[in-house]
C-alpha cells in the first residue's frame, strides 16, 4: 500500500513538472516565435546607439515583448550591465509593455505620444497609474543574468506604464502587430530616436497609421509656452539635438522598407 501511494505521489510530481515545463515553454516561445532574440536585439540596438541621436550619448537597455506582453528578449549595449543606468532595465520593459498595450492593428501609439494626454487635465490622466509593474517578475534573480539571453524577465509579464519616449509597437512586413520594443538609458527624446532606429534595423516597422503629422508613431514636439500640446500627443523638448533628429526619422529611417 505504501509503495502504491509513493508511486502515485511520484506520478503527480512528474505530471506537475511536465505541466510547469510546458507552461514555461509556451510563455517563453509561444508569442515570441518570430520576434528577435537576444543577439539580434543587441546587434540592432548597438547599431542604433552608435549613430547620432542627440541626448547624452549613453549606453542603453532594450526589451521586446510579444502581443500578450510577455518579455521575449532583454539586451544592453555596454560591456557590462552597470555601463548603463541599472534602473533603465525595467523602464525599457515598461515602455515595451505600454506601446504594446495601447497600440492597435491599425493605430500605433508610441510612449512619446502618450505624454501630454496623461498630464493633469489631459484626456488620459491617470493612465500612468494603471497596469503597475509586477516587481516580483521584474526584479527576480540572478542579477548576473540581467541583459543576457537568460534574463529572468524573459517569459514573464512585467507590465507597467511609461509615458515618455522610447516605446514603439512592432509590425511585421505584413503590417501585423506582433508586440513592442522599449528602449531606455538616455534622455527620453534620444530613447525614442534609438528605439525607432532599432525597430527599423529589425525590419519590424510596417506601421499602418498613427497620430503624428506623418501618420505614424513618431515623436511630436508641439507643446507651446502655455505647456499645452496642440495635437494632444506632444512630448517636451529634451534640450539637445534630439528634436531635429527625431523629426527627420521618417526620412532618414523610413518605415516598411526592406533592409
N, C-alpha and C positions, 0 to 999 in steps of 0.2 A: 504493500500500500504506500509506504514511504517513497519507494523508488518511482512508483507511478506518479505520485504528487510532484517529485523532483523533476520528472520528465515534462510534466505539464508546465511547471514554472519555467523550465528551460525553453520550452516551445513558445511561451508567452514572451519571454525575453528576446528570443531570436526574431519573433514577429514584430515586436516593438522596435528593435534595431533596424529591421528591414524597412518599416514604415518611416522611421526617422530619416534613414538614408535616402529613401525615395523622395520624401518631402524636401529635404535639403537640396537634392539634385534638381527638383522642379524649380525651387526658388532661385538657385544659382544659374540654371541653364535654360529654363523654360522660355521666359520672355527675353532673356539676354542673348539667345541664339541669333546670330547675325549682327549683333552690336559689337563695337570694338572691345577687345580685351585689353588687359593692362599694357602690353608692349606697344600696341598700335596707338592707344590713347597717349601714352607717354611720348612717343615719337612725334605725333601731331601737335601735342601741347608744347613740346620743346621747340619745335619749328616755329610755332606761332609766337612764343615768348621771346625768341631771338630777334624778331622783327621790331621795328619802331612802333610802339603802341601808346606813347605818352606815359604819364604816370611816373613811378619811381624806379622803374626797371628792376623789379624784384622777381624772385623765383615764385612759382605758382603751384597750387593744388588744382586737381580736376577730378570730378566724379561723373560717371554716367549711370543713369537709371533707365529701366525699361518702362513700358507704358503703365505698368502696375506700381511703379515707384520703387521697385526692387533694385538695389545697388548692383551694378554689373561690373564696374571697374573703378579703381581709385589710383591716381598717379601723381607724382610731383616732378619738378624739373631740376631741382638742386642735386648735389651729390649725396647729401644726407637729408633725412626728414626734417632736421632742425634748420635747414638752409632757407626754408620758407616759413611764414608765420604758422605756428602749430594750430592756432585757432581757426585757420582758414580751411583746414581739412573738413571739418564738419560744416562750415559755411558753404563750401563747394557742394556738399551733398544737399544742403538746404536749398541752394539755388537750383540744382537739378530737379529736386522734388517740386519746387514751385513752378518752374517753367513747364514741367510735365503736367502738373495738376491743373494749371489754368490756361493750357493751350488746347485747341480742338483740331479735328481733322482739316478744317478749312480756315482756321484763325489761330495764328501763333502770337503768343504774348511773351515777350522777354521779361525777366525780372526788372529790367530798367524801365519798361513800360508801365509797371505797376506802382512805382514810387509815389507819384502825385495823387493817385486815387485813394491811397491809404492814409494820407495826411488828415489831420482833424478837419472835418467839414467835407472831406472827399467822399466820392460815391462808394468806395470800398473800405472806408475807415473801419478798423478792427480786424481786417483780413489777416494782418500780420500776427495776430494772436491766435489764429485758428491753426489746426493741424500741428501741434507742438512737436519738437524733436523727441524721438524716443532715445533718451540718454543711455539706456542700457544697451541699445544696438549701436549707438554712435561711439561709445567710449569703452566698449569691451576690449579686452586684450587678446594677444600680447601687443603692446605698443610698438615693439620692434618690427612688427609686420605692417605698420601703417604705411600706406602708399605703395605697397608691393602687390604682386599678383594674389597674395594671400591676406590682403587687408581684411580685418574682421567685419567690416561693414558689408562686404560682398555677400549677397544672398539675403540681406536684411532690408527691411523698410525703415529708413531713418526718419522720414517725414521732415517737418519744418517748413516755415515760410520765410523767404528772404525777399526784400523789396528794393534792392538796388542792383546795378548792373553786374552781369556775369552768368546769368542763367538763360539758356536758349533751348527751345524744343528741337528735336531731331526728326527730320522727314527723309525717308529713303528716296531712291531715284524715281519711284512711282508716286511720290507725294504722300506716302502713308506715314502717319505719325507713329513713331516707334519708341519714343522715350525723350530724354533730355540730357543736356550736359550742364554742369555747373563749374565755374572757374573762380578761384579766389586767391588773393595774395598781394594785390596791388591796390591802387585806387579803384573805386567801383567802375569808373569810366574805362580805365585800362583793362579791367577784368572783362568788361563787355567786348572790347576790341579783340582781346586774346581768345575769348570764347567763340566769337564769330569766325575768326581765322582757323581755330582748331576744328570747328564744325565743317568749315569749307574744306580743309585738308582731309577730313574723314569722309567727305562726299555724302554727308547727311544733311544737306541744306536746300532741299527742294521745297522751300516754304511756300504754301499755297496762298497766303494772304496775311495781312497784319494791319496795325493801326498807324504805322509810320507814313510819312509822305510818299515813300517809295513802295508802299503796300506790302511791307514785310514787318519783321520784328526788330528792326534796327532801333538804336537808342535815339531819343528825341530830346533836343535841348531847346525848349520853348518856355521856360519859366521866366516870367518877367520880374521887374523890380518890385512888384507887389507880392511876389512869392507864389503867384498862381500860374499854372500851366495852361497855355492857350488851347491845347488839344485835350488836356486832362490826362495825358500819358507821359509827361515830361520828367526828366531827371535833372538834378542840379549839375552845374559845371564842376569839374574836379581841379581846375587850376593850371593844368599843363596843356600839352598839345593833343590831348585825347579827343577834343571836340572835332578838330579838322580831320583827324584820322578816322574817327567814328563815322562822321557824316559821309566820308568817301568810301566806306566799306562796300556798299552795293556796286561800286565801280571797280575798286581795287581787288575785291574778292567777291565777284558776282555769284549769285546763288544758282544751284542746279546745274552748273557746268561740269562736264566730265573732267576729272583731274588726271 
